[in-house]
Amino acid sequence: MTTQVTQVTFKELATLMRQAAGVTVDPHDLEGRADTPFAEFGLDSLGLLGIVGELENRHGRALPTDAERCKSPRAFLDLVNGSLATGA
């Protein structure tokens, strides 16, 4: 089964934050404060690990181990989208 590679958006990240960690954040706020630490949005490392696992399941591949250590939405999306684009 081939999974089409798509970019993970701030909107999708906000949805994943709600589903995987119970953290509700407006996607526009998330994008506007993209360099703000996840902790300020109420997302801890365990919640981020849940998001990484969900993305791995959706895309059928492992993400870099650094993904769960990203501190901000921008850093996370840059790493994840770069990985999905290169297949690494």
MODELLER restraints for C-alpha pairs under 7 A, 6 or more apart:
rsr = mdl.restraints
at = mdl.atoms
rsr.add(forms.Gaussian(group=physical.xy_distance, feature=features.Distance(at['CA:3:A'], at['CA:59:A']), mean=6.00, stdev=0.5))
rsr.add(forms.Gaussian(group=physical.xy_distance, feature=features.Distance(at['CA:5:A'], at['CA:84:A']), mean=6.32, stdev=0.5))
rsr.add(forms.Gaussian(group=physical.xy_distance, feature=features.Distance(at['CA:5:A'], at['CA:85:A']), mean=6.84, stdev=0.5))
rsr.add(forms.Gaussian(group=physical.xy_distance, feature=features.Distance(at['CA:7:A'], at['CA:81:A']), mean=5.57, stdev=0.5))
rsr.add(forms.Gaussian(group=physical.xy_distance, feature=features.Distance(at['CA:8:A'], at['CA:77:A']), mean=6.67, stdev=0.5))
rsr.add(forms.Gaussian(group=physical.xy_distance, feature=features.Distance(at['CA:8:A'], at['CA:81:A']), mean=6.32, stdev=0.5))
rsr.add(forms.Gaussian(group=physical.xy_distance, feature=features.Distance(at['CA:10:A'], at['CA:27:A']), mean=5.67, stdev=0.5))
rsr.add(forms.Gaussian(group=physical.xy_distance, feature=features.Distance(at['CA:10:A'], at['CA:30:A']), mean=6.61, stdev=0.5))
rsr.add(forms.Gaussian(group=physical.xy_distance, feature=features.Distance(at['CA:10:A'], at['CA:31:A']), mean=5.93, stdev=0.5))
rsr.add(forms.Gaussian(group=physical.xy_distance, feature=features.Distance(at['CA:11:A'], at['CA:27:A']), mean=4.82, stdev=0.5))
rsr.add(forms.Gaussian(group=physical.xy_distance, feature=features.Distance(at['CA:14:A'], at['CA:25:A']), mean=5.96, stdev=0.5))
rsr.add(forms.Gaussian(group=physical.xy_distance, feature=features.Distance(at['CA:14:A'], at['CA:26:A']), mean=6.76, stdev=0.5))
rsr.add(forms.Gaussian(group=physical.xy_distance, feature=features.Distance(at['CA:14:A'], at['CA:27:A']), mean=5.46, stdev=0.5))
rsr.add(forms.Gaussian(group=physical.xy_distance, feature=features.Distance(at['CA:16:A'], at['CA:51:A']), mean=6.02, stdev=0.5))
rsr.add(forms.Gaussian(group=physical.xy_distance, feature=features.Distance(at['CA:17:A'], at['CA:23:A']), mean=5.40, stdev=0.5))
rsr.add(forms.Gaussian(group=physical.xy_distance, feature=features.Distance(at['CA:17:A'], at['CA:24:A']), mean=6.78, stdev=0.5))
rsr.add(forms.Gaussian(group=physical.xy_distance, feature=features.Distance(at['CA:17:A'], at['CA:51:A']), mean=6.84, stdev=0.5))
rsr.add(forms.Gaussian(group=physical.xy_distance, feature=features.Distance(at['CA:18:A'], at['CA:24:A']), mean=5.05, stdev=0.5))
rsr.add(forms.Gaussian(group=physical.xy_distance, feature=features.Distance(at['CA:20:A'], at['CA:47:A']), mean=6.24, stdev=0.5))
rsr.add(forms.Gaussian(group=physical.xy_distance, feature=features.Distance(at['CA:20:A'], at['CA:50:A']), mean=5.51, stdev=0.5))
rsr.add(forms.Gaussian(group=physical.xy_distance, feature=features.Distance(at['CA:20:A'], at['CA:51:A']), mean=5.86, stdev=0.5))
rsr.add(forms.Gaussian(group=physical.xy_distance, feature=features.Distance(at['CA:21:A'], at['CA:47:A']), mean=4.71, stdev=0.5))
rsr.add(forms.Gaussian(group=physical.xy_distance, feature=features.Distance(at['CA:23:A'], at['CA:42:A']), mean=6.42, stdev=0.5))
rsr.add(forms.Gaussian(group=physical.xy_distance, feature=features.Distance(at['CA:23:A'], at['CA:43:A']), mean=6.53, stdev=0.5))
rsr.add(forms.Gaussian(group=physical.xy_distance, feature=features.Distance(at['CA:34:A'], at['CA:72:A']), mean=6.46, stdev=0.5))
rsr.add(forms.Gaussian(group=physical.xy_distance, feature=features.Distance(at['CA:34:A'], at['CA:73:A']), mean=5.17, stdev=0.5))
rsr.add(forms.Gaussian(group=physical.xy_distance, feature=features.Distance(at['CA:34:A'], at['CA:74:A']), mean=4.98, stdev=0.5))
rsr.add(forms.Gaussian(group=physical.xy_distance, feature=features.Distance(at['CA:35:A'], at['CA:72:A']), mean=5.31, stdev=0.5))
rsr.add(forms.Gaussian(group=physical.xy_distance, feature=features.Distance(at['CA:35:A'], at['CA:73:A']), mean=6.41, stdev=0.5))
rsr.add(forms.Gaussian(group=physical.xy_distance, feature=features.Distance(at['CA:35:A'], at['CA:74:A']), mean=5.79, stdev=0.5))
rsr.add(forms.Gaussian(group=physical.xy_distance, feature=features.Distance(at['CA:36:A'], at['CA:72:A']), mean=5.61, stdev=0.5))
rsr.add(forms.Gaussian(group=physical.xy_distance, feature=features.Distance(at['CA:37:A'], at['CA:71:A']), mean=5.24, stdev=0.5))
rsr.add(forms.Gaussian(group=physical.xy_distance, feature=features.Distance(at['CA:37:A'], at['CA:72:A']), mean=4.53, stdev=0.5))
rsr.add(forms.Gaussian(group=physical.xy_distance, feature=features.Distance(at['CA:38:A'], at['CA:44:A']), mean=6.94, stdev=0.5))
rsr.add(forms.Gaussian(group=physical.xy_distance, feature=features.Distance(at['CA:38:A'], at['CA:71:A']), mean=5.87, stdev=0.5))
rsr.add(forms.Gaussian(group=physical.xy_distance, feature=features.Distance(at['CA:38:A'], at['CA:72:A']), mean=5.19, stdev=0.5))
rsr.add(forms.Gaussian(group=physical.xy_distance, feature=features.Distance(at['CA:38:A'], at['CA:73:A']), mean=6.71, stdev=0.5))
rsr.add(forms.Gaussian(group=physical.xy_distance, feature=features.Distance(at['CA:45:A'], at['CA:68:A']), mean=6.77, stdev=0.5))
rsr.add(forms.Gaussian(group=physical.xy_distance, feature=features.Distance(at['CA:48:A'], at['CA:68:A']), mean=5.77, stdev=0.5))
rsr.add(forms.Gaussian(group=physical.xy_distance, feature=features.Distance(at['CA:49:A'], at['CA:68:A']), mean=5.34, stdev=0.5))
rsr.add(forms.Gaussian(group=physical.xy_distance, feature=features.Distance(at['CA:52:A'], at['CA:67:A']), mean=6.96, stdev=0.5))
rsr.add(forms.Gaussian(group=physical.xy_distance, feature=features.Distance(at['CA:52:A'], at['CA:68:A']), mean=6.54, stdev=0.5))
rsr.add(forms.Gaussian(group=physical.xy_distance, feature=features.Distance(at['CA:56:A'], at['CA:62:A']), mean=5.36, stdev=0.5))
rsr.add(forms.Gaussian(group=physical.xy_distance, feature=features.Distance(at['CA:56:A'], at['CA:63:A']), mean=6.34, stdev=0.5))
rsr.add(forms.Gaussian(group=physical.xy_distance, feature=features.Distance(at['CA:63:A'], at['CA:80:A']), mean=6.77, stdev=0.5))
rsr.add(forms.Gaussian(group=physical.xy_distance, feature=features.Distance(at['CA:63:A'], at['CA:83:A']), mean=6.75, stdev=0.5))
rsr.add(forms.Gaussian(group=physical.xy_distance, feature=features.Distance(at['CA:67:A'], at['CA:76:A']), mean=6.10, stdev=0.5))
rsr.add(forms.Gaussian(group=physical.xy_distance, feature=features.Distance(at['CA:67:A'], at['CA:79:A']), mean=6.64, stdev=0.5))
rsr.add(forms.Gaussian(group=physical.xy_distance, feature=features.Distance(at['CA:67:A'], at['CA:80:A']), mean=6.84, stdev=0.5))
rsr.add(forms.Gaussian(group=physical.xy_distance, feature=features.Distance(at['CA:70:A'], at['CA:76:A']), mean=5.33, stdev=0.5))
